[in-house]
Structures are given as C-alpha cells and as structure tokens.
Amino acid sequence: MKEKVTITLDTELIAFVDDRADGNRSDYFNSLVQHHRQAVLKQQMIQALQEEVENPDYQAEIDAWDSVVGDGLDAEG
C-alpha cells in the first residue's frame, strides 16, 4: 500500500535527488527511507541485545533454561 505525501526540499537537494532518481523520485525516496529504517532497526536490536547481556536477572534466567534444555530428550516413551 502506498500513500501520496508532499515534502519541501531545498533546491540543491532536489537537484541531487533528480541526478540519482532516474526519473522516479518516489522509488528513490522509498529506497532511502527503507535503508535508513533497516539501519535504525538493526541498531535498536543491537542495543536491546547489549542490555540483555548486561542484565544479571536475564543472565540468571538464561542459565536456568540452559540447565534444562536437554531434559527428556533421551527418555524412552
């Protein structure tokens, strides 16, 4: 789904976009925003993982689950 929006840019930025957009500004902006969005999401994921690693309560929970992860796998039914 797409939605039409209006933005205002400096003249030199429009020239820059037009030089690179191959006649399709919308696709160019979609690509730029998507790339930036992926970079932001990646950084947020890295930040969350770093916070988990530094959280002693989370690490204790991981250790508890690691100790039972194989329980019952060798049991015969």
N, C-alpha and C positions, 0 to 999 in steps of 0.2 A: 504494500500500500504506500502510496506517495501522497504528499501534501505540498501544495504550492505555497511558498513564502516569499517575502520581499525583504531584501537586505540592502544596506547602503555601504558602499566601499569607497575608499579614496581612489581617485582617477588612476594613479600609478599602480594600485593593486588590481584594478580591473584590467589594465594592460598586461600585467604579469599573468593573471588568470587566463586571459584570452590567448596569450602566447603558448600556454600549455594545455588548454582545454580542448583542442582540436574541434572547436565549434560546438561543444556541448558543455556549457558551464555547469549544468545540473549534475551530470555524471562526475565531473571533476570535483565539485564540492562534496558530493556523496562519498567519493573515494577518500578525500581528505578527512572528512569527519569520521568515517568508518575507521580509517587508520589511527586517528587520534583516540577514538573510543577504545579500540583494542589496546593501545598503549596504556591508557588510563586504567582499564580493567586489569591488565597484567600487573601494573604497579600496585593496585589495590589488593590483588591476590598475594603478591609477594609480601606486602605489609601485613596482611592477615596471617600468613604463614609464619612470619617472623614473630608476631605477637604470640602465636600459639607455642612456638618453640621456647619463648621466654617465660611462659606461664607455668609455674610449678604444679598447679592443680591440674592443668591439662596434661602435663607430662606424667603425673601420677596416674591419671585415668588411662592414658595410652599404655603405661607399664602394666596396669591391671588387666587390660584387654589382651596384651601380648602374652601374658602368662596363661590365658585360657583359650587362645586362638585355635589350638590343635585338639582341644578336648573332644573326645568321642570319635575322632577320625579313624582310629584303629579299632574301634569297638565292632564286634560282630553282632549282627542283629538277630 
